[in-house]
Amino acid sequence: MPIIAPSLLSANFLQLQNDCDMLNASEADWYHLDIMDGRFVPNISFGPMLVEFFKKATSKVCDVHLMIEEPEKFAEQFKNAGADILTVHIEACNHLHRNLQQIKSLGMKAGVAINPHTSVHLLEDVLADIDLVCLMSVNPGFGGQKFIPQTIEKIKQLRSMCNAKGLQTLIEIDGGVTLDNAASILSAGADVLVAGNTVFKSSNPLETIAKLKNL
């Protein structure tokens, strides 16, 4: 069964407790927390303080996605805030292997995100050090965008690379995931579905999560 990771970026920030209670009662597996700095992406979201509040509100995995420059400067803060998985962007890391070592030394699982224009083959030499690859299926920075179809081929390429190396690296898809395209995303080889608007704009979020979980 897929891992469902609703993105709290699409939640109602005036009613976060209600949204957390809903997720805790749902079949969602993870909280997906998008951190944006206004530099790497043209938007600003939130930082370690809110991650700490989310961690206190749930026993579920906190999947923290750093869309920021110089992520190594903040890794320890996010660990202390409660991140279970910390994902950095390959495009923001001059020394990606060092970033991965840092994240793991702090006791978190290490993720790498790649933008739509970035080839999965750039991960070849560090794939064995990565616990999760987050394929961006939209250009990062804003919620509510449409899924980029070429992502399906990238999923297949990455799954083939993992299989060839005998790796259990999780493949996460972030952006434009809907009830209409989720099945094809999973069929291509994805493990984790990040869903923002699809969940939080739904008239029945619990039912929507359940449908995604049981595809």
Secondary structure, 3 states (H helix, E strand, C coil): CCEEEEEHHHCCCCCHHHHHHHHHHCCCCEEEEEEEECCCCCCECCCHHHHHHHHHHCCCEEEEEEECCCHHHCHHHHHHHCCCEEEEEHHHCCCHHHHHHHHHHCCCEEEEEECCCCCHHHHHHHHHHCCEEEEECCCCCCCCCCCCCCHHHHHHHHHHHHHHHCCCCEEEEECCCCCCCHHHHHHHCCCEEEECHHHHCCCCHHHHHHHHHCC
